[in-house]
Every structure is written in structure tokens, then in C-alpha cells.
Amino acid sequence: MRILALAILTIATVLAAGTARAQKYDPNFPFCMDVVQWGGATYENCSFYTLEHCRASASGLGYTCGANPYYVGAAASPGRHDRRRRPVY
């Protein structure tokens, strides 16, 4: 009886947890536009490198632009270190 109760409790816990949501923000772009669709559904379009680009895309549509809270920043390019190299003759 304990095993049956434990099994039912486990199944109920798994079903109550629901599904995981996808990440809403792209960490490669510093700015996002909040888009409101017909019917009230909203989503974030995080594909802008500058705030001006985001605002130009949102112009006339009533959308708002803001900083991406999950932006990871620019990565250092490989091979560009502050090392002195021997000249090649």
C-alpha cells in the first residue's frame, strides 16, 4: 500500500510541475523590443545591437525597447593579446 501511495504522489508531483519555459532573451544582443501581439500576447525580440536600431524598428508600432537583462557582453577575440612578438625577417 505504501508503494502505491508513493507512486501516486510521485506521478501527481510530476504532473503538477508542468513544462519548462524556454529562455525569452537572447544573450548575444544587448537590447530587446517588447512586442505586443493581437489578443494581448507579448514576447521579446532580442536582436538589436544598439538602442537606436531597436527604437527605429519599434517606431510607429507602439512597442518599447530596453536593455537585455541576460546580455553576456562582447567576448574577447582570440589571438588579440597584449604580447610582444618577434619580428619576422
LINTAJO-V977609 format. One record per residue. N is the residue number from 1. SS is DSSP state (H for helix, E for strand, L for the rest). OMEGA is omega in whole degrees, -180 to 180 (* if undefined). D_CENTER is the distance of its C-alpha to the mean C-alpha in Angstrom with 1 decimal. Layout:
N/SS/OMEGA/D_CENTER + N/SS/OMEGA/D_CENTER
This chain:
1/L/179/46.1 + 2/H/-179/43.7 + 3/H/178/41.9 + 4/H/179/41.6 + 5/H/178/40.3 + 6/H/178/37.7 + 7/H/179/36.6 + 8/H/178/36.2 + 9/H/179/34.3 + 10/H/179/31.9 + 11/H/179/31.3 + 12/H/179/30.9 + 13/H/180/28.3 + 14/H/180/26.2 + 15/H/-180/26.5 + 16/H/-178/25.7 + 17/H/179/22.4 + 18/L/-179/20.9 + 19/L/177/18.0 + 20/L/179/14.6 + 21/L/179/11.6 + 22/L/178/8.8 + 23/L/-175/5.2 + 24/L/-174/4.5 + 25/L/176/1.7 + 26/L/-176/3.2 + 27/L/-178/5.0 + 28/L/-178/8.1 + 29/L/-175/8.6 + 30/L/-176/10.0 + 31/E/-179/10.3 + 32/E/174/9.1 + 33/E/176/11.8 + 34/E/-176/12.5 + 35/E/178/14.4 + 36/E/-179/17.2 + 37/L/177/18.9 + 38/L/-179/22.5 + 39/L/175/23.2 + 40/L/179/20.7 + 41/L/-180/17.6 + 42/E/173/14.4 + 43/E/-180/11.0 + 44/E/175/8.5 + 45/E/-177/9.1 + 46/E/-180/7.0 + 47/E/-175/9.8 + 48/E/179/12.1 + 49/L/180/13.8 + 50/L/178/16.1 + 51/H/179/16.5 + 52/H/178/19.6 + 53/H/179/18.1 + 54/H/-179/15.7 + 55/H/178/18.8 + 56/H/179/20.9 + 57/H/-178/18.8 + 58/H/-176/18.8 + 59/L/178/22.5 + 60/L/-178/24.8 + 61/L/180/22.2 + 62/L/179/21.7 + 63/L/179/17.9 + 64/E/180/16.6 + 65/E/179/14.4 + 66/E/-179/13.0 + 67/E/177/11.3 + 68/L/-178/7.6 + 69/L/-178/8.1 + 70/L/-180/6.0 + 71/L/-176/7.6 + 72/L/180/9.9 + 73/L/-179/12.7 + 74/L/178/15.1 + 75/L/178/16.7 + 76/L/-180/20.5 + 77/L/-178/22.2 + 78/L/176/24.5 + 79/L/-180/28.2 + 80/L/-180/28.1 + 81/L/180/29.7 + 82/L/180/32.4 + 83/L/174/35.1 + 84/L/180/38.6 + 85/L/178/39.6 + 86/L/178/43.1 + 87/L/-180/44.3 + 88/L/-180/45.3 + 89/L/*/48.8
